[in-house]
Amino acid sequence: MKEYTYTVKSELGMHARPAGMFVKLAKQVQSAIEIEKDGKKVNAGRLLAVMGMGIKQGDSITFFMDGPDEEEVVPKVREICEEIL
């Protein structure tokens, strides 16, 4: 299992576009991707669950990748975070 923690910089927080990008990524890879904020974890492949977390600017979120391609998933998650969040 791999982890990646990121502090949200975007004023918009986790809005529909980045949430959709994580859902798309989760459906393209073999590894399970989960997002955690304040002790609550959700499956990154479920748009409403991700949006329902209420992730705002300044929030610290942790991504958990677990599966056969987790090594390749981490840089993809990092790229989405740094470009949009």
N, CA, C and O atoms as CSV, one atom per row, in Angstrom:
chain,resi,resn,atom,element,x,y,z
A,1,MET,N,N,0.850,-1.188,0.000
A,1,MET,CA,C,0.000,0.000,0.000
A,1,MET,C,C,0.889,1.242,0.000
A,1,MET,O,O,1.866,1.329,0.744
A,2,LYS,N,N,0.530,2.184,-0.840
A,2,LYS,CA,C,1.240,3.458,-0.935
A,2,LYS,C,C,0.323,4.572,-0.444
A,2,LYS,O,O,-0.901,4.482,-0.546
A,3,GLU,N,N,0.946,5.633,0.094
A,3,GLU,CA,C,0.207,6.801,0.568
A,3,GLU,C,C,0.774,8.061,-0.062
A,3,GLU,O,O,1.961,8.145,-0.377
A,4,TYR,N,N,-0.111,9.041,-0.238
A,4,TYR,CA,C,0.319,10.361,-0.681
A,4,TYR,C,C,-0.566,11.384,0.020
A,4,TYR,O,O,-1.790,11.327,-0.094
A,5,THR,N,N,0.040,12.314,0.740
A,5,THR,CA,C,-0.715,13.341,1.461
A,5,THR,C,C,-0.518,14.677,0.767
A,5,THR,O,O,0.590,15.020,0.355
A,6,TYR,N,N,-1.604,15.423,0.645
A,6,TYR,CA,C,-1.572,16.697,-0.062
A,6,TYR,C,C,-2.449,17.706,0.681
A,6,TYR,O,O,-3.515,17.358,1.188
A,7,THR,N,N,-1.987,18.962,0.740
A,7,THR,CA,C,-2.784,20.047,1.308
A,7,THR,C,C,-3.371,20.851,0.158
A,7,THR,O,O,-2.639,21.350,-0.697
A,8,VAL,N,N,-4.682,20.975,0.139
A,8,VAL,CA,C,-5.404,21.619,-0.960
A,8,VAL,C,C,-5.087,23.106,-1.008
A,8,VAL,O,O,-5.210,23.818,-0.011
A,9,LYS,N,N,-4.676,23.559,-2.187
A,9,LYS,CA,C,-4.324,24.972,-2.380
A,9,LYS,C,C,-5.414,25.749,-3.124
A,9,LYS,O,O,-5.523,26.966,-2.971
A,10,SER,N,N,-6.203,25.063,-3.911
A,10,SER,CA,C,-7.227,25.702,-4.726
A,10,SER,C,C,-8.325,26.328,-3.866
A,10,SER,O,O,-8.807,25.719,-2.911
A,11,GLU,N,N,-8.707,27.541,-4.219
A,11,GLU,CA,C,-9.793,28.217,-3.514
A,11,GLU,C,C,-11.108,27.461,-3.672
A,11,GLU,O,O,-11.996,27.571,-2.826
A,12,LEU,N,N,-11.231,26.698,-4.749
A,12,LEU,CA,C,-12.465,25.959,-5.021
A,12,LEU,C,C,-12.521,24.619,-4.297
A,12,LEU,O,O,-13.573,23.981,-4.258
A,13,GLY,N,N,-11.411,24.190,-3.730
A,13,GLY,CA,C,-11.385,22.894,-3.050
A,13,GLY,C,C,-11.584,21.760,-4.048
A,13,GLY,O,O,-11.223,21.877,-5.219
A,14,MET,N,N,-12.158,20.667,-3.570
A,14,MET,CA,C,-12.405,19.504,-4.422
A,14,MET,C,C,-13.750,19.696,-5.109
A,14,MET,O,O,-14.783,19.226,-4.631
A,15,HIS,N,N,-13.717,20.391,-6.230
A,15,HIS,CA,C,-14.945,20.615,-6.997
A,15,HIS,C,C,-15.097,19.498,-8.024
A,15,HIS,O,O,-14.320,18.544,-8.009
A,16,ALA,N,N,-16.065,19.597,-8.898
A,16,ALA,CA,C,-16.427,18.511,-9.815
A,16,ALA,C,C,-15.285,18.082,-10.741
A,16,ALA,O,O,-15.130,16.890,-11.010
A,17,ARG,N,N,-14.497,19.022,-11.226
A,17,ARG,CA,C,-13.450,18.662,-12.197
A,17,ARG,C,C,-12.386,17.747,-11.592
A,17,ARG,O,O,-12.144,16.669,-12.134
A,18,PRO,N,N,-11.730,18.142,-10.470
A,18,PRO,CA,C,-10.740,17.220,-9.910
A,18,PRO,C,C,-11.366,15.919,-9.402
A,18,PRO,O,O,-10.773,14.849,-9.538
A,19,ALA,N,N,-12.549,16.008,-8.823
A,19,ALA,CA,C,-13.215,14.793,-8.349
A,19,ALA,C,C,-13.438,13.841,-9.517
A,19,ALA,O,O,-13.217,12.637,-9.390
A,20,GLY,N,N,-13.872,14.373,-10.646
A,20,GLY,CA,C,-14.087,13.565,-11.844
A,20,GLY,C,C,-12.803,12.954,-12.363
A,20,GLY,O,O,-12.804,11.833,-12.873
A,21,MET,N,N,-11.703,13.688,-12.237
A,21,MET,CA,C,-10.412,13.166,-12.688
A,21,MET,C,C,-9.950,11.999,-11.813
A,21,MET,O,O,-9.363,11.041,-12.316
A,22,PHE,N,N,-10.212,12.076,-10.508
A,22,PHE,CA,C,-9.858,10.968,-9.623
A,22,PHE,C,C,-10.740,9.752,-9.892
A,22,PHE,O,O,-10.263,8.618,-9.859
A,23,VAL,N,N,-12.014,9.985,-10.155
A,23,VAL,CA,C,-12.923,8.884,-10.492
A,23,VAL,C,C,-12.454,8.198,-11.775
A,23,VAL,O,O,-12.402,6.971,-11.846
A,24,LYS,N,N,-12.115,8.991,-12.778
A,24,LYS,CA,C,-11.639,8.448,-14.054
A,24,LYS,C,C,-10.366,7.630,-13.843
A,24,LYS,O,O,-10.242,6.524,-14.370
A,25,LEU,N,N,-9.425,8.169,-13.075
A,25,LEU,CA,C,-8.188,7.455,-12.792
A,25,LEU,C,C,-8.476,6.144,-12.066
A,25,LEU,O,O,-7.910,5.106,-12.410
A,26,ALA,N,N,-9.351,6.189,-11.066
A,26,ALA,CA,C,-9.672,4.994,-10.283
A,26,ALA,C,C,-10.254,3.885,-11.157
A,26,ALA,O,O,-10.050,2.702,-10.884
A,27,LYS,N,N,-10.973,4.265,-12.199
A,27,LYS,CA,C,-11.578,3.277,-13.096
A,27,LYS,C,C,-10.579,2.744,-14.125
A,27,LYS,O,O,-10.806,1.688,-14.717
A,28,GLN,N,N,-9.472,3.469,-14.343
A,28,GLN,CA,C,-8.473,3.071,-15.343
A,28,GLN,C,C,-7.390,2.157,-14.781
A,28,GLN,O,O,-6.725,1.458,-15.544
A,29,VAL,N,N,-7.201,2.148,-13.478
A,29,VAL,CA,C,-6.104,1.384,-12.880
A,29,VAL,C,C,-6.637,0.157,-12.145
A,29,VAL,O,O,-7.827,0.054,-11.848
A,30,GLN,N,N,-5.732,-0.760,-11.864
A,30,GLN,CA,C,-6.117,-1.982,-11.153
A,30,GLN,C,C,-6.154,-1.777,-9.638
A,30,GLN,O,O,-6.914,-2.440,-8.932
A,31,SER,N,N,-5.336,-0.862,-9.154
A,31,SER,CA,C,-5.258,-0.614,-7.717
A,31,SER,C,C,-6.503,0.105,-7.207
A,31,SER,O,O,-7.130,0.884,-7.925
A,32,ALA,N,N,-6.842,-0.174,-5.962
A,32,ALA,CA,C,-7.917,0.559,-5.295
A,32,ALA,C,C,-7.343,1.891,-4.823
A,32,ALA,O,O,-6.232,1.938,-4.294
A,33,ILE,N,N,-8.090,2.963,-5.013
A,33,ILE,CA,C,-7.667,4.281,-4.555
A,33,ILE,C,C,-8.717,4.784,-3.565
A,33,ILE,O,O,-9.911,4.810,-3.864
A,34,GLU,N,N,-8.249,5.182,-2.384
A,34,GLU,CA,C,-9.136,5.758,-1.381
A,34,GLU,C,C,-8.604,7.136,-0.997
A,34,GLU,O,O,-7.401,7.393,-1.039
A,35,ILE,N,N,-9.530,8.010,-0.623
A,35,ILE,CA,C,-9.172,9.356,-0.167
A,35,ILE,C,C,-9.642,9.479,1.278
A,35,ILE,O,O,-10.766,9.100,1.609
A,36,GLU,N,N,-8.768,10.014,2.141
A,36,GLU,CA,C,-9.107,10.185,3.552
A,36,GLU,C,C,-8.970,11.642,3.955
A,36,GLU,O,O,-8.001,12.316,3.606
A,37,LYS,N,N,-9.963,12.112,4.697
A,37,LYS,CA,C,-9.921,13.450,5.300
A,37,LYS,C,C,-10.541,13.346,6.677
A,37,LYS,O,O,-11.654,12.841,6.828
A,38,ASP,N,N,-9.829,13.818,7.675
A,38,ASP,CA,C,-10.321,13.813,9.060
A,38,ASP,C,C,-10.807,12.433,9.506
A,38,ASP,O,O,-11.825,12.319,10.190
A,39,GLY,N,N,-10.076,11.392,9.116
A,39,GLY,CA,C,-10.409,10.044,9.551
A,39,GLY,C,C,-11.495,9.349,8.750
A,39,GLY,O,O,-11.807,8.187,9.013
A,40,LYS,N,N,-12.074,10.037,7.779
A,40,LYS,CA,C,-13.122,9.437,6.946
A,40,LYS,C,C,-12.530,9.065,5.592
A,40,LYS,O,O,-11.951,9.910,4.909
A,41,LYS,N,N,-12.676,7.798,5.205
A,41,LYS,CA,C,-12.150,7.316,3.926
A,41,LYS,C,C,-13.285,7.025,2.962
A,41,LYS,O,O,-14.331,6.502,3.346
A,42,VAL,N,N,-13.057,7.376,1.692
A,42,VAL,CA,C,-14.030,7.039,0.646
A,42,VAL,C,C,-13.296,6.460,-0.561
A,42,VAL,O,O,-12.108,6.708,-0.763
A,43,ASN,N,N,-14.010,5.704,-1.336
A,43,ASN,CA,C,-13.503,5.139,-2.582
A,43,ASN,C,C,-13.409,6.264,-3.612
A,43,ASN,O,O,-14.399,6.946,-3.875
A,44,ALA,N,N,-12.227,6.463,-4.198
A,44,ALA,CA,C,-12.024,7.541,-5.173
A,44,ALA,C,C,-12.778,7.299,-6.472
A,44,ALA,O,O,-12.871,8.203,-7.303
A,45,GLY,N,N,-13.313,6.114,-6.664
A,45,GLY,CA,C,-14.074,5.808,-7.870
A,45,GLY,C,C,-15.535,6.187,-7.781
A,45,GLY,O,O,-16.296,5.948,-8.719
A,46,ARG,N,N,-15.940,6.778,-6.664
A,46,ARG,CA,C,-17.352,7.153,-6.473
A,46,ARG,C,C,-17.458,8.674,-6.359
A,46,ARG,O,O,-17.125,9.262,-5.330
A,47,LEU,N,N,-17.925,9.288,-7.428
A,47,LEU,CA,C,-17.970,10.753,-7.528
A,47,LEU,C,C,-18.714,11.402,-6.362
A,47,LEU,O,O,-18.198,12.337,-5.750
A,48,LEU,N,N,-19.896,10.928,-6.053
A,48,LEU,CA,C,-20.681,11.557,-4.983
A,48,LEU,C,C,-20.006,11.409,-3.623
A,48,LEU,O,O,-20.103,12.300,-2.780
A,49,ALA,N,N,-19.327,10.290,-3.409
A,49,ALA,CA,C,-18.611,10.091,-2.148
A,49,ALA,C,C,-17.465,11.087,-2.028
A,49,ALA,O,O,-17.259,11.681,-0.969
A,50,VAL,N,N,-16.715,11.267,-3.121
A,50,VAL,CA,C,-15.586,12.207,-3.119
A,50,VAL,C,C,-16.094,13.633,-2.912
A,50,VAL,O,O,-15.558,14.370,-2.084
A,51,MET,N,N,-17.107,14.014,-3.648
A,51,MET,CA,C,-17.656,15.373,-3.525
A,51,MET,C,C,-18.274,15.592,-2.134
A,51,MET,O,O,-18.233,16.698,-1.594
A,52,GLY,N,N,-18.840,14.534,-1.573
A,52,GLY,CA,C,-19.496,14.623,-0.272
A,52,GLY,C,C,-18.540,14.824,0.892
A,52,GLY,O,O,-18.979,15.095,2.009
A,53,MET,N,N,-17.257,14.697,0.653
A,53,MET,CA,C,-16.284,14.891,1.725
A,53,MET,C,C,-16.121,16.362,2.090
A,53,MET,O,O,-15.605,16.686,3.160
A,54,GLY,N,N,-16.555,17.241,1.216
A,54,GLY,CA,C,-16.475,18.673,1.504
A,54,GLY,C,C,-15.039,19.166,1.642
A,54,GLY,O,O,-14.735,19.946,2.545
A,55,ILE,N,N,-14.163,18.721,0.764
A,55,ILE,CA,C,-12.752,19.092,0.829
A,55,ILE,C,C,-12.585,20.544,0.377
A,55,ILE,O,O,-12.985,20.919,-0.725
A,56,LYS,N,N,-11.982,21.356,1.261
A,56,LYS,CA,C,-11.828,22.791,1.006
A,56,LYS,C,C,-10.352,23.176,0.994
A,56,LYS,O,O,-9.476,22.385,1.345
A,57,GLN,N,N,-10.109,24.405,0.581
A,57,GLN,CA,C,-8.747,24.943,0.589
A,57,GLN,C,C,-8.171,24.838,2.000
A,57,GLN,O,O,-8.838,25.169,2.980
A,58,GLY,N,N,-6.927,24.376,2.089
A,58,GLY,CA,C,-6.258,24.233,3.378
A,58,GLY,C,C,-6.425,22.869,4.020
A,58,GLY,O,O,-5.708,22.542,4.965
A,59,ASP,N,N,-7.368,22.057,3.520
A,59,ASP,CA,C,-7.569,20.712,4.066
A,59,ASP,C,C,-6.415,19.800,3.653
A,59,ASP,O,O,-5.894,19.900,2.543
A,60,SER,N,N,-6.034,18.927,4.547
A,60,SER,CA,C,-5.016,17.922,4.255
A,60,SER,C,C,-5.734,16.614,3.952
A,60,SER,O,O,-6.535,16.136,4.756
A,61,ILE,N,N,-5.445,16.038,2.791
A,61,ILE,CA,C,-6.080,14.784,2.389
A,61,ILE,C,C,-4.986,13.758,2.091
A,61,ILE,O,O,-3.893,14.101,1.640
A,62,THR,N,N,-5.304,12.509,2.353
A,62,THR,CA,C,-4.363,11.431,2.096
A,62,THR,C,C,-4.986,10.445,1.127
A,62,THR,O,O,-6.136,10.035,1.284
A,63,PHE,N,N,-4.212,10.073,0.127
A,63,PHE,CA,C,-4.625,9.081,-0.859
A,63,PHE,C,C,-3.946,7.767,-0.517
A,63,PHE,O,O,-2.756,7.740,-0.200
A,64,PHE,N,N,-4.694,6.685,-0.580
A,64,PHE,CA,C,-4.166,5.347,-0.355
A,64,PHE,C,C,-4.350,4.556,-1.639
A,64,PHE,O,O,-5.464,4.444,-2.152
A,65,MET,N,N,-3.264,4.012,-2.154
A,65,MET,CA,C,-3.297,3.200,-3.361
A,65,MET,C,C,-2.851,1.800,-2.989
A,65,MET,O,O,-1.780,1.621,-2.408
A,66,ASP,N,N,-3.665,0.807,-3.318
A,66,ASP,CA,C,-3.347,-0.565,-2.950
A,66,ASP,C,C,-3.687,-1.492,-4.106
A,66,ASP,O,O,-4.851,-1.639,-4.477
A,67,GLY,N,N,-2.658,-2.114,-4.670
A,67,GLY,CA,C,-2.884,-3.048,-5.756
A,67,GLY,C,C,-1.642,-3.263,-6.586
A,67,GLY,O,O,-0.573,-2.748,-6.260
A,68,PRO,N,N,-1.777,-4.023,-7.660
A,68,PRO,CA,C,-0.612,-4.412,-8.456
A,68,PRO,C,C,0.103,-3.257,-9.163
A,68,PRO,O,O,1.295,-3.363,-9.454
A,69,ASP,N,N,-0.597,-2.167,-9.443
A,69,ASP,CA,C,0.034,-1.046,-10.148
A,69,ASP,C,C,0.141,0.211,-9.283
A,69,ASP,O,O,0.198,1.325,-9.803
A,70,GLU,N,N,0.166,0.026,-7.968
A,70,GLU,CA,C,0.181,1.177,-7.052
A,70,GLU,C,C,1.380,2.090,-7.264
A,70,GLU,O,O,1.272,3.304,-7.088
A,71,GLU,N,N,2.518,1.522,-7.640
A,71,GLU,CA,C,3.720,2.342,-7.886
A,71,GLU,C,C,3.495,3.337,-9.020
A,71,GLU,O,O,3.995,4.460,-8.965
A,72,GLU,N,N,2.753,2.939,-10.038
A,72,GLU,CA,C,2.482,3.812,-11.184
A,72,GLU,C,C,1.346,4.799,-10.896
A,72,GLU,O,O,1.246,5.840,-11.544
A,73,VAL,N,N,0.502,4.473,-9.933
A,73,VAL,CA,C,-0.652,5.321,-9.620
A,73,VAL,C,C,-0.247,6.556,-8.822
A,73,VAL,O,O,-0.813,7.632,-9.017
A,74,VAL,N,N,0.723,6.412,-7.931
A,74,VAL,CA,C,1.134,7.527,-7.069
A,74,VAL,C,C,1.499,8.783,-7.863
A,74,VAL,O,O,0.987,9.855,-7.540
A,75,PRO,N,N,2.367,8.705,-8.897
A,75,PRO,CA,C,2.684,9.938,-9.634
A,75,PRO,C,C,1.482,10.527,-10.371
A,75,PRO,O,O,1.418,11.739,-10.576
A,76,LYS,N,N,0.540,9.690,-10.768
A,76,LYS,CA,C,-0.663,10.195,-11.445
A,76,LYS,C,C,-1.536,10.972,-10.464
A,76,LYS,O,O,-2.075,12.025,-10.805
A,77,VAL,N,N,-1.673,10.454,-9.251
A,77,VAL,CA,C,-2.442,11.149,-8.212
A,77,VAL,C,C,-1.758,12.475,-7.875
A,77,VAL,O,O,-2.416,13.509,-7.761
A,78,ARG,N,N,-0.434,12.435,-7.716
A,78,ARG,CA,C,0.333,13.640,-7.402
A,78,ARG,C,C,0.149,14.701,-8.492
A,78,ARG,O,O,-0.023,15.883,-8.192
A,79,GLU,N,N,0.187,14.278,-9.738
A,79,GLU,CA,C,0.030,15.209,-10.862
A,79,GLU,C,C,-1.330,15.901,-10.842
A,79,GLU,O,O,-1.410,17.114,-11.035
A,80,ILE,N,N,-2.394,15.142,-10.611
A,80,ILE,CA,C,-3.739,15.736,-10.544
A,80,ILE,C,C,-3.797,16.743,-9.402
A,80,ILE,O,O,-4.310,17.849,-9.575
A,81,CYS,N,N,-3.277,16.369,-8.243
A,81,CYS,CA,C,-3.303,17.267,-7.080
A,81,CYS,C,C,-2.569,18.570,-7.377
A,81,CYS,O,O,-3.096,19.657,-7.142
A,82,GLU,N,N,-1.365,18.454,-7.890
A,82,GLU,CA,C,-0.540,19.653,-8.094
A,82,GLU,C,C,-1.053,20.546,-9.219
A,82,GLU,O,O,-0.842,21.759,-9.186
A,83,GLU,N,N,-1.720,19.969,-10.209
A,83,GLU,CA,C,-2.230,20.771,-11.314
A,83,GLU,C,C,-3.568,21.445,-11.012
A,83,GLU,O,O,-3.817,22.560,-11.472
A,84,ILE,N,N,-4.429,20.776,-10.242
A,84,ILE,CA,C,-5.796,21.270,-10.091
A,84,ILE,C,C,-6.165,21.625,-8.658
A,84,ILE,O,O,-6.925,22.567,-8.434
A,85,LEU,N,N,-5.645,20.893,-7.695
A,85,LEU,CA,C,-6.032,21.142,-6.309
A,85,LEU,C,C,-5.045,22.096,-5.649
A,85,LEU,O,O,-5.201,22.429,-4.474
